[in-house]
Amino acid sequence: MEGWKKGFIALLAGISMIALSAGLSAAAEKVEQVGVGLNMELTGAGASSTLPASYGFMDYYTHINDQGGFTYTDPVDKKVHRVKYKIIWADNGFSVARSMTNVKRFIDEGAKVILTA
């Protein structure tokens, strides 16, 4: 079980690095928050198998924010910026229609990355 936790943390760290490169690499101005949409299955038919991953996503991004966020060096102005995640989450209830509604909401609220568990 301990190996699973380490692997899961490594996976989340990798996803975060992808989020950074996709959401921030072209940024020319200081960024205060990066939106992350978490489309989770907390209820419905698949909830029993997806709850651990869903809570893991929330815990991981909350932990980063609790530590003060993260820093990155802007490739354009070469300044170091401190950024926190803007966590946007919703339960999709194991429904495609609800998932689509959630994703549209995430985009409207500025999510740069959308994850599902």
N, C-alpha and C positions, 0 to 999 in steps of 0.2 A: 504493500500500500504506500509506503514511503517513497518508493521509486516513482509511482504514479503521480504523486504530488509534485515531485521535482520536475518530472516531464511536463506536467500541466503548467507549472510556473514558467518553464522554458518556452513552451508554446505561446503563452500570453506575452512574454517578453518579446518574442519574435513578431507577433502580431502588432505589438505596439511600435516596434521599429518600422514595420511596413507602414503603419498609420502615419508615423512621423514623416517618412520619406514621401508618401503620397500626399499628405495634407499640408506639409510645411516646406518642402524643398523649394517651391517656387515663391514662397512668401517674401515680399520685399519690405513689409512693414512689421512692426512688433505685434506679435499675436499673444493675446491674453489667455484665450481658451481654444481648445480643439474639441469640436463636437464628436462624440462617439455614441452611435445609436446601438442599443442592445435589444434586439428582437428576441425575447426569451419565451420559452414554453414553460410557464409556471403552473398552468392548469391544462386540462385536456388529456387526451390519450397518451401522449408521450412524456408527460411531466415527470413521471417517476424516474425516467432514465436521463432527463436533461436538467433536473434541478441542481445537481452538484456543479455542472459546468456553468449554469446560469449564475449561481451564487459565486462561483469562482471569478467570473468576469466582473461582477459588481465589486467583490472584495478587492480584486487586483487594482482596478482603476481608482477605487476609493482610497486604497493604501497609498498609491502614488500621489494622489492629491493631498492626503494627510501628511505626507513627507515634504510638502511644499511644491509639489509638481515636479517638472523636469526642466532642464535647460537645453538649449540648442544654440548653435552659432548660425546666424542668418548668412546664407551664401552670398547675398548681395551687399549688405552693409557691414558684414563681419562683426556685428555686435552680438553679445550673448543675451538671450531672452529667457525669462522664466515663464513657463506655461503650465496650466492645469487642464485636465480633461473636463469637458462639460458632458456629464453622463446623462444621456437621454434614454430611458428604458420603457418598455411596454411588454405586456403579456400578449402573446398571439393565440393562446388557447389551443395550439395545434391546428390552427385554421389558416388556410392560404389567404382567404379574404382579409382576415384580421392582420396577417403579416403584411399584405400589400398596403393596407391602411397605415400600419405602423411605419413602414419604410417611407411612405409619402410624408408623414408627420416628421420623421427624423430629418429628411431632406429640407423640409420647410423650416425646421428649427436649426439648421446649419450643420448637421452632422457631416463630417468629412469621411468617416468610416462607419460602416454598419456591420455588426456581427450578429450571428445567431448561434444558439446552443442547442 
